[in-house]
Amino acid sequence: MIAIPHKAKQFLVFIIKVLIVSGAFYFIYRQLADNDQLDWQKFTALFHKNQSVGGILFLLSLSFLNRFFEILKWQNLVASFEKISLSAATAQVLGALTAGIFTPNGLGEYAGKALFFEKAKTKKIVFLNLICNGIQMLLTVVFGVFGLLYFNAEFNIITTKTIAILFGLLLVLVVASFFLKTISIKGYSLEKLVHKINQIPKPIHQKNIVLGLCRYLVFSHQYYFLFLAFDVHLPYLILMSAITSIYFLASSLPSFQFLDFAVKGSVAVYFFGLLGVNEWIVIFITTLMWLLNVVIPVVIGSYYVLNFKMKSK
């Protein structure tokens, strides 16, 4: 095996870090520059009409809380085997977000977080990240299903027969997973996964669920308040059912982090179109959500990527 000189290794790591940050900023720029649906003149006019320093600070505080709860979730899960500071958890979450922005479904986040730990802990970190994202996905599904059922009751976009078929398929999957839980594929099985999850102390799981719930309520209501800021006044339950349905359906589609707002935007245009909301308003609000909750954290995360140092063995 060819040994790489220490100086060459340092230079290679530096180049990789610069490429990650440059790639992240390039993708953000292209998504904003190439989106013909964004009419910045309309946005500027509406912003000057409804501008409020208090409103802007409120929306920014929700963005802060969104990532803060995610950081607390990660710190809580890592505490199952190692205590880490809040600053270390912040570096790991934001640095990994930056590294994963142009990977499918944010898969780069798994590798990004693992790099902050010794190589021997890689599997454990990947597993904990799976738990971290899994609870968020579970909450998105639960709220999304109820939201979709409520929205459907009002607008009947899915027939009763289709709903019955979907729930039937879900029941079949649950029953099948029970009978197939012992089947092992390359040493992995559902039974082993459940056993591994149960090895994590219950207080950590409970705290993870509470923090995940807090995060979900924050970013879903940020979406809600942005619609109010754009003079979209609809009944609370209708608006929230549309928002939860959008997150549920958009999260079910494979996507890249930097395309997240485009995927959510296309789903949102359909739902809010049924509510009579102008398409350009929906596109702008979805883009603003992406800027506030992905772009700003990625910009901050770039600092942690550039200052990242590999863990020694």
N, C-alpha and C positions, 0 to 999 in steps of 0.2 A: 504494500500500500504506500502510495507517494505521500510524504509528509509536506504539508503546506506551511511555509514560514509564517511566524507570528504576525509580522508586518503585513504580509500579503493577505492573511486571514482578516486582519483588522480592516484593510482597504476593501476587501470583498464584502464584509458586513456593512461598511459605510455605503457602498454602492447600492446594495440591496435596500437599505433604509431609505436612501434618496429616491430610488425607483418606486418604492411603495408610496411614499408621500407625493411624488410627482404624478404617479398614476392616479392616485385618489383625487388630487386637485384637477387633473386633466379631465377625468370622467365627470366630475361635478360641473366644470365649465361647459363641456360639450352638451350635457343634458339641459342646461339653461339656455345656451346659445342656439341650439338646434330645435327647440320647442316652439313651433309656429303658433301654437294655441295660446301662448302667453302674450297678452296685450298689456305691455307695461304702462301705456298711456292711461288706459282705463283704471289700472291698479293705482297709479299715482294720483289720478283725479279723486278716486274713492278714498284713498289714504288721507289726502289733504282735507277731505270733507269730514271724515270721522277720526282724524288723528287725535290720539290721547296718550300722553306720556305714561299715565297710570295704567292704561290698557296694554301698552307695549311692555311695560315692566311686569305686568301680571302674566302675559303670555310667555315672556322669557323665564319667569319664575317657575311656570309649569314645565318648561323644557328642562330647567335645572332639576326639578323634582323627579321628572321622568328618568333621567340618567342617574340621579342620586339614589333612587330606589333600586335601580339595576346594580349599582355599585355595592349597595348594602346587601343585596341578594347574594352577590358573588363573594363578598367578605364573609357572610354567614355560612355559605356552603364550604368554602375553603377551611373554615374553622373546624370542620369535621376531622381534619388531620393536621392542620397547621394554622396558627394565629398569624394574620397579616394585618398591617395598619390600614387605615382608611385611604391614605395617600398611595399605598402599594396597590390596593384594590382599584383605585381610580386609574392608575397608570395601566394596569392590566386590562381593564374593561375598555377604556378609550383607545389604548394602543391597539388592542385586538380588533376593535371596531374599524379603525383606519386600515389595518391590514386586510380586513375581510370585505371592504366596501365593493371590490370588483370581483368577488368570488360568488359562485352560485349559492343562494340562500344563506349567505354569510358564513360559509364553511371555513373561510380563512380565520374567523374568530377563534375556532377551536385550536388551530395551530398557533395563532398569535398568543393566546393565553398560556399554552403549554411551554412556549419559549421562555416565559418568566420563571420557570421552575426547572429543577434538575431533570435530566432525561428519564431517570427511573420513575418519575411521577407523571409522565406524559399520559398514560392510560387513565390514571385517576383524575387528572385535570380535564381530559376530554369527556369522561363520564360525568363529572360535576357540571360541566358546561351543558351537557345534554339534559341534566336535571334542571338546570337554571332556565334554559330555553323551553324545556318541556312543560314546566308549570305555566309559563306565559302562554304557550300554545293551547294548553288545556283550558285556561281561563277564556282565551279568545274563542275557542269552540263553544264553551258553555254559554257565554254571553251572546255569541253570534247566533247560536241555534234559537235561543229565546227571542232575540231581536228579529231574526228572520221569520219566525212563526208569527210574531206580533205584526210585523210589516206585511206579511202575506195575508193575514186576517183582514187588513185594511184595504189592500190593493189586489189581492188574489193573483199574484204573479206565478204561483205554482199551484197546480190542481191538488185536491185532497188525495187523489189516487197516487200522484207522484210522491207526496209526503209519506203516504203509507208504504210505498215501495222503498223509499230511502231509509225509513225507520226499520223496515224488515231486513234490509241489507245490513244495517248497523247491528241488529240483533244477531244475525247469522255470523257476523265477524266476531262479536263478543263470545258467542257459544263456541265457535271454531278455535278462538285463541285459548279458551279454557281446556279444550281437548288436545290442542297441539303445543301446549306450554312446555312439555318435556322434550319435544323434538329439538335436537341440537344441530346447528349448522356451523361448522368450523369451530366447535367448542362453545358456541354461544346458543343460549335458549332463553325463552321468555321466563321460565322458572328461575334461571340463574340471575336474570336481570332484576326480577322482583326481589330475590334474596339479597342482591347487592344494594338495592334501594333501601331495603329494610335495615341494612347494617348502619345506615346513617341515622344518628339519634333523632327521635321524634320531635324534640324542641326545634331542631334545625329545619326539619320539614315544615313544621307549623309556621315558623318565622318566614320561611321561603314563600309559603302560600299567602301570608298576610302582606308581605312586601310586593309580591307579584300582583295581588289584588289592588294595592295602592297605586302601583305603576299603571295598571290597566285603567283605573278610574281617572288618573291624571291625564294620560294622553287622549283618551276618548272624550273627556270633557274639554280638553284644549281644542279639539276639533269642533266641538259644540260651540264654544265661545268665539271661535273664528267665524263661524256662520253668523252669529249675532253681530259681530263687528262688521260684516259685509251686508248688514240689513236684511238677513234672511230670518224671518220670524215665523217659526212653525211650532206646533205643540211639542213640548219636551219629549214625550214618549215616542212620537213619530220620528223626530230628529235623531234621538239616541238609538232607536231600533234600526234606522238606516245606517248609522255610523258603526254599530256593532256588527251588522250584517256585512258591511264593506270590509271590515277588518277580518272577519271570519272567511269570506270568500277569497279575498286577496291573499291571505296567508296560506290558503290551500293551493295556490298556484306557484310553481317554481319560478324563482326570480333572482336577480342580482340586487344587492343593496342599493347601487346607484340607479337602478331602474324601479326602485320601490314605489316612488311617487307616480310613475307612469302606469304601473299595474293597478295601484289603488285608485288612481285618477280615472282609468277606463271603467272600473267597476262603479266608482262613485258617480260618474256622469250618468250611467244607466239608472241608478237608484234615485238620485236627486232630480233626474229628468222627469221621473214619475211624480215628483213633488212640485214640479214647475220651477225649479231653480235654474237660472241661466248657466249654461255650460262653462263659460269663461270664469264665473265665480267659483264653480266646483274645482276647475283646473288650478286656479290660483290658490285656493285654500289647501288643496292637496300638496301643491308645490311648497307652500309656506310651512306646512307640517313637516315636509321633508327637510327644508332648510333649517328649521328650528330644532328638529330632533335627530337629524343625521349629519347634515353639513357642519353645523357649529361644533358638535362633539368630535367630528373627524378633524376639524381644524385644530382643536385642542389636543386631540390624540396624536396629531402629527409631531407635536413637541415630544411626546413620550416615545414615539417611534425613533425619532432622530437621536434621542438621548438613551436609547435602549442599549444595555450591555448584556451579552450572553452570560448565562449562569455557568459558573465553573463546575466541573464534575465533582 
